[in-house]
Amino acid sequence: MLIPAVVFSYHTQLAYSNLLAAFLFTLASLSDWLDGYLARRFDQRTEFGAFLDPVADKLLVVTVLIMLVGENNKLMLPAVVIIARELLISALREWMAGKGHREAVAVVFSGKLKTTIQMIAIIMLMLVSPEAPQWMIMLVGSAMPVWLFMLGYGMIILAALLSLYSAVQYFRVARPYLSP
């Protein structure tokens, strides 16, 4: 439900709009994590929740990645890799569930690591703004903190590489079930 608020706040002309968008994205990401944690901790999982949770997570990430690519086309390649991986793994999970083997493609550690790095990178990239407040200009010497962009960019590249690695892991596990 926060996706429209993230996009709207990022594109408003208000002062600190990128900070508000980054805060809302962080809130959405943390609430997604907390929801999953609580569902597992108190064994309150539902089929609908198991379906909706990854969809909401992917909608948030894909929407914000597209938004960021619109601001900086240097993010195109890692965004395409991440989005393509999300679509492929979602399709694989759906196919495996249809075959009765959903548990075979359960979340792997590299996927969780990719998600964590990706979320942090996205937050950093959202914080970068050409219309930085005066205190930031004084602190880093420019309106656009290059170091913050470079760190976020490096992390989104790492997330894209982890996306590829985890996709290979998922397909390797699913391989025995993929034959007709």
C-alpha positions in Angstrom: 0.0 0.0 0.0 3.0 2.3 0.4 4.1 2.0 -3.2 2.1 4.9 -4.5 3.2 7.0 -1.6 6.9 6.2 -2.3 6.6 7.1 -6.0 4.5 10.3 -5.3 6.8 11.6 -2.6 9.9 10.9 -4.8 8.5 13.0 -7.6 7.0 15.9 -5.7 8.7 19.3 -5.7 8.7 19.4 -1.9 12.0 19.9 -0.1 13.5 16.6 1.0 11.1 14.6 -1.2 13.8 12.0 -1.8 14.4 11.6 1.9 10.6 11.1 2.5 10.5 8.6 -0.3 13.5 6.7 1.1 11.9 6.7 4.5 8.7 5.3 3.1 10.6 2.7 1.1 12.5 1.7 4.3 9.2 1.5 6.2 7.7 -0.7 3.5 10.7 -3.0 3.4 10.9 -3.3 7.2 7.2 -4.0 7.5 7.5 -6.7 4.9 10.3 -8.3 6.9 8.5 -7.9 10.2 5.3 -9.4 8.7 7.2 -12.5 7.5 9.1 -12.8 10.8 5.9 -12.7 12.9 4.1 -15.1 10.6 6.9 -17.6 11.0 7.5 -17.0 14.7 3.8 -17.4 15.7 3.0 -20.0 13.0 0.4 -17.7 11.5 1.1 -18.5 7.8 -1.8 -18.5 5.3 -1.9 -19.6 1.7 -3.0 -16.1 0.8 -0.2 -14.5 2.8 2.3 -16.9 1.2 1.1 -15.7 -2.2 0.7 -12.0 -1.5 3.9 -11.4 0.5 6.4 -12.0 -2.3 4.1 -10.3 -4.8 4.1 -7.1 -2.7 7.8 -7.2 -2.2 8.5 -7.6 -5.9 6.0 -4.8 -6.8 7.8 -2.5 -4.4 11.3 -3.3 -5.7 10.3 -3.3 -9.4 8.4 0.0 -9.2 11.2 1.8 -7.4 13.9 0.3 -9.7 12.0 1.6 -12.8 11.6 4.9 -11.1 15.4 5.1 -10.4 16.3 4.1 -13.9 14.1 7.0 -15.1 16.4 9.3 -13.1 19.7 7.6 -14.0 20.1 5.2 -16.9 23.3 3.9 -15.5 21.1 1.7 -13.3 19.4 0.1 -16.3 21.5 -3.1 -16.5 21.4 -4.1 -12.8 17.7 -3.2 -12.8 17.0 -5.4 -15.8 18.9 -8.3 -14.2 17.1 -8.0 -10.9 13.7 -7.7 -12.5 14.3 -10.5 -14.9 15.4 -12.8 -12.1 12.4 -11.9 -10.0 10.1 -12.8 -12.9 11.9 -16.1 -13.7 12.0 -17.3 -10.1 8.3 -16.3 -9.6 7.5 -18.4 -12.7 9.6 -21.2 -11.5 8.0 -21.3 -8.1 4.5 -21.2 -9.7 5.4 -24.0 -12.0 6.9 -26.1 -9.2 3.9 -25.5 -7.0 1.7 -26.7 -9.9 3.8 -29.9 -10.0 3.4 -30.3 -6.2 7.0 -29.4 -5.4 6.8 -25.9 -3.9 9.1 -26.8 -1.1 11.9 -27.6 -3.5 12.3 -23.9 -4.4 12.1 -22.5 -0.9 14.1 -19.3 -0.2 17.8 -19.8 -0.1 20.4 -17.7 1.8 21.8 -16.1 -1.3 18.3 -14.9 -2.1 17.9 -13.3 1.3 21.3 -11.7 1.1 20.5 -10.4 -2.4 17.2 -8.9 -1.0 19.0 -7.2 1.9 21.8 -5.7 -0.2 19.3 -4.7 -2.9 17.1 -2.9 -0.3 20.0 -1.0 1.2 21.3 0.0 -2.3 17.9 1.2 -3.3 17.6 3.4 -0.2 21.1 4.9 -0.9 20.2 5.6 -4.5 16.9 7.3 -3.4 18.9 9.5 -1.1 21.0 10.9 -3.9 19.4 14.0 -5.2 20.7 16.9 -7.4 18.6 19.2 -5.3 20.3 18.4 -2.0 19.7 20.6 1.0 22.4 23.2 1.9 23.6 21.2 4.9 24.4 18.3 2.6 26.2 20.5 0.1 28.3 21.9 3.0 29.0 18.4 4.3 30.0 16.6 1.1 30.9 19.5 -1.1 28.4 19.0 -3.8 24.7 18.9 -4.4 24.9 15.3 -5.5 26.9 13.2 -3.1 29.0 11.2 -5.5 30.2 8.8 -2.9 26.7 7.9 -1.9 25.7 7.2 -5.5 28.9 5.2 -6.1 28.3 3.1 -2.9 24.6 2.5 -3.9 25.6 1.8 -7.4 28.2 -0.8 -6.3 25.7 -2.4 -4.0 23.0 -2.6 -6.7 25.6 -4.3 -9.0 26.4 -6.7 -6.2 22.6 -7.4 -5.8 22.4 -8.1 -9.5 25.3 -10.5 -9.4 23.7 -12.2 -6.3 20.4 -12.3 -8.3 22.1 -14.3 -11.0 23.9 -16.6 -8.5 20.7 -17.3 -6.5 18.7 -17.9 -9.8 21.3 -20.5 -10.8 20.9 -22.1 -7.3 17.1 -22.2 -7.7 17.2 -23.7 -11.1 19.8 -26.3 -10.1 17.6 -27.5 -7.2 14.5 -27.5 -9.5 16.3 -29.3 -12.4 15.3 -32.9 -11.4 11.6 -31.7 -11.5 11.9 -29.8 -14.9 11.9 -32.9 -17.1 8.5 -33.6 -18.7 
